[in-house]
Amino acid sequence: MKLLHFFLFIAMVCLSAKVTANQVTLKSPNGNLELNIYTNGQLAYSLKHNNRVLLDKSPIGLVLDDRTLGNPAKVSRISRRFSVKESIVSSNYRFASFCVVYNEFNLKMKGNYGVVFRVYDDGIAYRFYTLGKQPLIIKDEIARMNFPENYDTYMAYSTVKPGKDQYAMAFQNIYTKATLKDVETDNIAFLPITLDCGNGLKMTLLESDLESYPGMFVKGDGKSCSLQGTFARYPAEMKSFPPRAMKRVVQRTDYIAKAEGARNYPWRIWAVTEKDTEMPVNNLVYALASPNRIGDCSWVKSGKVAWEWWNDWGISGVDFKAGINMDTYRHYIDFAAENDIEFVVLDEGWYNPKKGDMLTVVPELDLEELVRYGKSKGVDLILWTVFNVLDDQLEEACKKYSEMGISGFKVDFLDRDDQTAVEMAYRIAEVTAKYKLTLDLHGFYKPTGMNRTYPNIINFEAVFGMEEMKWSTVKKDMMEYDVTMPYIRMMAGPVDYTPGAMRNASKKDFKDIYYNPMSQGTRCHQLAAYVVHDSPLTMLADNPTVYRKEQECTDFIVSIPNKGIEETRVLQGKLGEFVVIGRRVGTSWYVGGMTDWITREVVLDFGFLDGGAYDVILFRDGINADKQAQDYKKERFTVTASSSKKICMASGGGFAMSIVKK
């Protein structure tokens, strides 16, 4: 029997891998993906799916002052691991736990460095590592991606105009669809990006375990089927600017990173999906991140948030002046308590942002009293601040506000992912965890698995969210973005999109209004966001006065759990057109659907349910929602696993339902 097992193992190795003098071949556990690694001259790789070439020979390397790691590539030893299975328990994630299986080659190279390659059933990943004792200067990273066909691409570009520092921005933009040969040549795109290879097959470029190193952007040349990785240079000089005492880069060096002699570099990931519904539940970014560094994280609290900034402290019908004062925040706390909402955010203004001192609260507020009042009502407070302001006062601020009873920080305006920015993010994560403070990261780069390493990070922005509706015209097609973003951006991690608008508009009626903002699309499209989005900390963006007038919708929003999610399934959908996602908590399911500006009818099959009968509450677009976007219909009915339901989504519409076992 032992001999049989030995021969089975040898057979598996032969099927999974092949090594020749100048090429190494590694297959995925199911055999569908084939990674070829070229070690003759310049280190490079290519990728096949079921014998179809997806990625041609593409060079990789690290450029140092005096040499390039990877050119020439000289292998000294190859270590192999096959069918490695990892069971990952995930905190505040789309699954309570999940498993991954991969095959791995570790190429130890001459010159004190190496490269690890992994192949999963749903993607590939590689990372460099160095082994020397002396510090290194990384001048650049070689990451050229050559494709055999002129694929369609989905890219979100920098919002900074050419000629300025395009690496310094908030990582918030809609997706532009273009072929590889037609991508913008005077701009750079931030990750993740997706390539449509045809017949449902898509490749998405991501990165994970980004630590003490700049994040990757990509650019095209406008003539070839190639993309080039590009990176922010290391900052040489920073200056503080009004109105928030934000530190910005005013001069950069000619290199991208300073590195310790012995270290790992970020994982570069190509997620490969055979159908669109696999995309939002791809787990490679989380799986490849460094494990939990804070230990016990049972104290980390997530939930929903009554938020005042989007609605501009817009309560009415009260006998006090609404604004940054005690009466207003007591009112928000009262509203949160009435509706079992766990948090209230004190956004910009609770300290004087111009002074950049978050240890001094404005005289209009008694913060200790607000904390006490909130605790008496079962509501915790979260404080907004600017990244560098918190970093400058990090230990003192964390100690002060932790002892006061503050739950966490919403940290804003990092607006870059060069090496020093990434180092600041890790520094803040570590110290806030020490003081049992949670983090919601805004004005921040795309997630790279940092929420696995520091589970006190419970959400990220890096999304073209609801705040954009305060100043964007309908030319910024939010409805198309809403059914594109879950497929691409959510592969990287959760989104703090800040939904919940109770003023809703058709495409013809939408206006960008600052003090009384509205959403593009229908009321039910907004309700669906509370299910569709991976979002362990979710804002209710509108104001208490409006929510009280729309109590039926408010009750439903609050009833949808955004913590304790055990399972997530994408039930139907097509990138850029519509999406239907279901999430399970215990025996209950919650399903949300969204469409773009095209009216769509879906037939929801309840075959994902277990046995028995379930009570359903459905909010769907009303018959007049195409013109009156706030029109909706609430239904109650019973289903079993053999049931189905036809649901019509209006232009810019959606639906949301709870499914609770009897």
Secondary structure by P-SEA (a helix, b strand, c coil): caaaaaaaaaaaaaacccccccbbbbbcccccbbbbbbccccccbbbbccccccccccccccccccccccccccccbbbbbccbbbbbbccccccccccccbbbbbbbcccccbbbbbbcccccbbbbbbbccbbbbbcbbbbbbbbccbbbbbbbcccccccccccccccbbbbbbbccccccccccccccbbbbccccbbbbbbccccccbbbbbbbbcccccbbbbbbbccccbbbbbccccbbbbccccccccccccccccbbbbbbbbccccccccccccccccccccccccccbbbbbbbcccccccccccccccccccaaaaaaaaaaaaacccccccccccccccccccccccccccaaaaaaaaaaaacbbbbbbbcaaaaaacaaaaaaaaaaaccccccccccccccaaaaaaaaaaaaaaaaabbbbbcccccccccccccccccccccccccccccccccccccaaaaaacccccccccccccccccccccccccccccccccccccccaaaaaacccccccccccccccaaaaaaaaaaaaaaaaccccccccccccccccccbbbbbbbcccbbbbbbbbccbbbbbbbbccccccbbbbbbbbccccccccccccbbbbbbcccccbbbbbbbcccccbbbbbbcc
